[in-house]
Amino acid sequence: MATIAAASDRRMSIGRVFNRAFATIGANPLTMFGISFLFGALPSVILKALLQSPRATQTLPFDSTTLLLTAGVALLTLAFNFLAQGALVRATVAYSDGQPVSFAESALAGLRKILPLFGLAILLGLIVIFGLALLIVPGVILYVILSVATPALVEENSGIFGAFGRSAALTKGARWNIFALELVVLVIYWIISAVVGVLFLALIGFQNLANAAQGQGLSIGLIAVSAVSSTLVITIISTIQTSLYVELRNWKDGPAAEALTDIFG
């Protein structure tokens, strides 16, 4: 009964979502940024550098073998990205629940969920695209409803469709707040992108950027800034989305610590 009362007294708070997210990053910077860099940013940057290197653009023939090779490398990069997502979910939830945050444990949790996350991402993308095809509003609504499906899949072992259902249940009654939060997240992404764009130009200049765009290779500075940008984006956005899941879970079910107290206290 104490858990039910506590849950009913709480409200979904955007402020708590951001506080929890940045507290998690601040308390575990090596783990959070390390996961994002090693499994998210680094594979993407390596793929981009390989595909845009002068040797690749000048010597690889444009045929089915090249396309298959490119697709295979892209799929491998996506797999690492899903591993990073799953690992960041586990780390964020562990910290929020007062548990120790382990790089190895988080990475293992992400590894176990690569294939389910792959399937969820495909279905979620198709659902949102279908909604956007009808009009923009249905797509946005569907995205908000399913916004915490990824953390639900990783943490609750519910399967893809179970995660969709869980996300719909958790977001019910708070979807306007979630919509506002996602707008803030979008602004954060734009700010990071703008800062990175300025750094690109400051480090390499317009001419080198044009050369890179024409397939003449990426400079070390461009690769480094791209890696830093990807690491920041992956860490911040994934942690905020997971913090949203924790906030909604605590609102609907009560905090995990309170639930354990009710059971064993």
N, C-alpha and C positions, 0 to 999 in steps of 0.2 A: 504493500500500500504506500510505503514511503516513496518508492520509485515513481509510482503513478502520480502522486501529489507533486513531487519535484518536477516531473516532466510537464505537468499541466501548468505549473507556475512559470516555466521558462517560455521564452519566445525566441524565434530565430533572429540572431543578431549579426548583421554584416560586420560590425566592429569586432565582435569576437572571432569571426572567421579570419579576418586579416591579422588580428593579434596572435591567434593560434598559429597561423601559417608562418609569420615572420619570427615568432618565438621558437618554432621548431627549427627553422633555418639557422637562427642565431645560436641556438644551443648545440646544434650538430652540423656546423658548416662543412667540415671535411667529409662527413658521410653524405650529406645532401648534394653538395656541389660535386663531390667525387663520383657519385652515382650518375648524375646528369652528364658530367664530362665523359666519363669512361664508356658508358653504355648509350648515351644519347648524342652528344655533340661530336665526339671524336669519330665514330663511324660515319656520320653524315659528312663531316669535313673531309675525311679521307676519300669517300666516294666522290664528292664534288671535285676534289683536287685531281683524282685519277681521270675522271671523265673529261675535265677541262684542260688536262696537261697537253702540251704541244705534241708529244709522242703519240698520245691516244687519238687526238683529233686528226693527225696527219698520217698515221700508219694503220689504224684499225679500219677495215673495210666496213661499209654500211650494208650488212647483210643479216641473215637470220641468226647466224652464230653470234654476231656482235649484239644483236637485240636480246638474245637469250642470256648472254653474259651480263649485259647491263641490267636486265630484269632480275637475274639471280642476285647480283650485288645489291640492288635496290631492296629486294625482299629481305636479304640478310640485315641491311641497315634498319629496315622497319622492325625486324625481330628484336634488334638491340634497343630500339626506341620503346617497344612494348615492355621489354625487360626493365628499362629505366622507369617507365610509368608504374609498373607493378612494385618495383623496389621502393620508389618514393611514397607510394600509398602505404606500404607496410611501415616504413620509417615514421611517417607522419602520424599514423594511427597509434603506433607504439608509444611515441612521445606524448601524444594527447592522453593516452590511458595510463601514463605514469610508468611505462615499462622502459627498460634500457633499449637504446637504439643501436643496432648492430649492422655494420656494412654487409657482412657475410649473410646474416639472416635475411636482411632486406633484399639483397641480390638473389638469394635462393627463392624467396617468395615471388619475385618478379619472373625468375626463370620458369617456375612451375606454371605461371599463368600466361606465357607467351601466346600459345595457340588460342586459348579462350579470348584473350584480349584482341588478337588478330580478328577472330570471328565477330566479336562485339563491335570493333571499329568499322568493319565492312557493313554490318547491318545498320549500325547507327548512322553511318554516312549515307546509306541508301534511304533510310527513313527521313532524315533531314532534307536530303535532296528532293525526295518526293514531296515533302511539305513545302519546300521553296518553289517547286514547280507549280504547285497549285496557286500559291501567292506567297509573299515573303512571311506574312504573319504566321500561317500554320507551321512553317519550318522553324521559326523562332520558338513557338510554343512547344513543339516536339523536342527541340534541343533543351529547353529549360526543364521539361518533364523528365528527360533522360540524362540530366547533367551529372548525376552522381552514380551512374551505372558502372563506371570503371572501378571506383573504390568499393562498391558493393560486390562486384564480381571477385575482386582480389581478397577482400576481408571476410566475406560470408559464404564463399564457395557455393554460390547459388546457381551457377550456370548462367549462360547468356540471357535467356528469356527470364529467368528468375531475377537477374540483376536489373533488367528493364522494369519488371514489376516492382521490385524493391525501390528503385529510384522514383517511380511514379508515386508510390505510397509515401516515401520520405518527403518529396517535394510538395505534396498536396498541402494547401493552406499557406504556403510561403513562396509561391511562384513569382509574385511581383517583386518580392525582396531578392529572389534569386536572379531575376531578370536585371535588376539594378546592379547587383554584384557582378554579373557577367559583363555589363557595360563598363564597369570600373576595370575589370580584368582586360577588356579590349583596349581601354585607354592606356593601361600599363604596358600592354604589348606594343602599342603605337609609340609610346615614349621610348621604350627600349630600342625599337627599330629606328626611330629618328636619331637617337644618340649614336647608335652603331653606324648609321649612314654618315653622320658628321665625322666620326672617327675614321671610317673608310677613306673619305676624301682627305682628311688631315694626314693620314699615314701614307697613302699611296698616290694621291692626286688624281685628277680627272683622266689623264692620259693612260696611266696604268690600269685604272678601272675600266676604261674603254678597251684596252688590250685584253683584259681578262674576259670581258663580255664577248670579245671576238674569238675566244678560244686560244689565246696566246699564253695561257698559263696564269696561275694565281701566285701573287707575291706572298712571301712569308708573313708580312704584316696583315694582308687580307685574310689569310688562313687563320692567323691568331685571333683577329678581331671577330671573325665568323665563329670560331670555337667559343670564345668568351660570350658572345651574344646568345648562341644556342644554349650554352650551359645556364645562363641567367634565365632565359625564357622557359626552358624545360623545368628548372627547379621551382621558380616562382609560381608558374601557372599550375603545375601538377600539385604543388603543396597547397595552394589556395583551393583547388577543386576538392582535394582530400579533406582539407579543413572544413569545407562546406558540408561534406558528407558526415563528418564527426559532429558538427553543429546540429544537423538535421536528425542524426541518430540520437544524440543526447536529448533533443527536444521531444522526439516521439517516444523513445524507449527509456530515457534516463541515462545519465553517464554510466560508463562501464563500472567505475569504482562503486557507485551507489548500488548497482545491481548485485555486485558481489557481496556488499554489506548486507543487503536484504536476504541473500541466500544463506550466508554463513554467520551473520551477526545475530 
